[in-house]
Amino acid sequence: MTPFEVIFMCTLGILAYFLIYGIIYKSDVKSYFNCDKQLNKTEFGNSFAAASTSLATVLFFFITLGLENGLYILISPLSYLIGILLFNKTILPKLQKYDYANINKSNAISVGNTLGLFMGERYNSRLIRMMISFITIIGIVSILLIELYVGVDIFNIFIKTEYKEIALILISIVAFTYTGLGGLNTVVKTDKLQFWFMFIVASVIIIWLFMQKPTITIKDFFPTPMPLTKGLLLEWPLLFNMIFVNILLIPSMLRNWQLISATRDYSEVSKGLMRGFYLTATISALFIVLGILFFKIFPHTQVSLNGILISMASSEDFIVSYIFLPLLFMACLMALLSTVDSSLLPVVQSISTDFIKSNGGRKRYLQITFVMLIITLGLYWIVFKIMGFNLIEWLYTIFSLVTISSPAIILGCLGNENILRKKVIKMTVVFATIVGLFLALLISYIGNKMGNVWLIQLNTPVATLISSLWIVTTYKLKTHKQC
Amino acid sequence: MEGLLIAQVPVASALLYEALNLPGKCIYSDFENIIVKFQKKEMSLDEMEACEQFKEKKRVYYISDIIATSRILSIMRVFNIVPAILVVLIILLPYGEILLTSNINLDRIIKILWFVLYVTEIIIIIIRIKSKVGTFLINLHPDYKDVSFRSILYLYYFKK
């Protein structure tokens, strides 16, 4: 039996396992969004970390940035920490004050609360509710697409390149089925399994790699810092993009709002976010170290995830080809599934609550899941096949666009309700956000045309900064006028 | 002809019929001969040509496999999800041969799946026997609280 056959069997096993899990533990209406019980900080943290550790991130950290910049890439999770601390200190107390999780009392039993609904309530505006829901859904669907784009490529080791979309359809059907049937309860439980599996696999492979006594120096993990004209540990645009986007990402991620609604205890949310940060930072560090060590021991490996897999398969060492390779492949598959399920469920909740305004029901959730499956596959086809986007362009162009909605969300949480409900503020929020969105797309388009990665990386930070200034200035002027 | 058709998918329908000795087997007069020929790769040119023609008509295989699946499930009287998924995999995987690279030997994979299916069935049978024995013991002795082995062992070795 070849290593590829072992991987193939493991893939079948994992997909069957999740399918069976979803079918056996299918949720009823009350438990679909975990409204019948509360999540604790451990479940919150595990779910947060599993959703954050995507295959795209692993690939990105593992191969490209980790090799070039060593452990300095950990600035990314550290900037996430700043975002979490700010969220815990400023927004979370307000959510507690307004009792975000129970504000939708009429529906709380079946659907919980959503970001869109909460913002609609704060601004007393249906338009803002729709706009914020739409932007955050676009953001989360883009994460889904990136995951599928990366996920499909790793199947090239046993599926012919011309048929790789079959893997995409199969993975999507499995992930959408178990998420659609199982709801949040299943997603949280599978997230726990997926996170710890990735963690243990990465740790075991790192221990083995260290046992091979690679010739490593401290410079491999901490390369000589670049001159200040170029950047500070990382190149300026990348650093700026990472810090800016990661800080603003916490309030604009639908997934976080869904978990808060399901937790309902704000001190548990605060601890859960911190736990999620520690776990995300640890697993990111593990994968960076794994990548650096791997290329030291197998220097002729092609610098890509598939290169690593093929290099491991051709190794004469039984442990590498028959144990570590299937384990690593399964860890990648787990990373893919955990991000796909965590991205899909908030979308189902948001569509059913913010757009359809339904009172829930499993049939309705399953219908939305099915429609989302079709939309996701269709978007994949349009974006990557017809428009011909590549991963990096898509990553910088769309992924960070979700943070455009952050100024409106932060103001909605922190602002005075009487002022927020003034027509001028509502209109400013809508226009500034839409203008920000188009500005980011325009910068990205120009960057793509000029082939300038710096410009692409700065698309959202610049656009968000401009829309924030616009919103805050109008709010301050209105407050001043009121006084 | 039907036998020939089934034999074309050796790892799915044919093995399925062969292994489980389904009553439907006797319908196909030359079924066994074709299986043997297929396995030994001793088919005549005409037979090979016929097989190639059938290869073009995947839908026909599909229908025959669906019939096989429904039969196997009804004969096993098992609607447990694990064997059901395994049977579906065993039946559908041969169709995926064209999609897979040469790194994968599909025959070997399907043999392993058959093995897993048998093991799963044995486990299911053991669990059922255990459940029956447990239920019997609960009826027999009021101290048995549940059907778990631990409970039975506890009562036998510690309590008594």
Interface residues (C-beta under 8 A of the other chain):
Chain A: M1 T2 F4 E5 F8 M9 L12 A16 L19 I20 I23 I24 I157 F158 I159 K160 Y163 I166
Chain B: I81 V82 I85 L86 L89 G96 I98 L99 L100 T101 N103 I104 N105 R108 I109 I112 L113
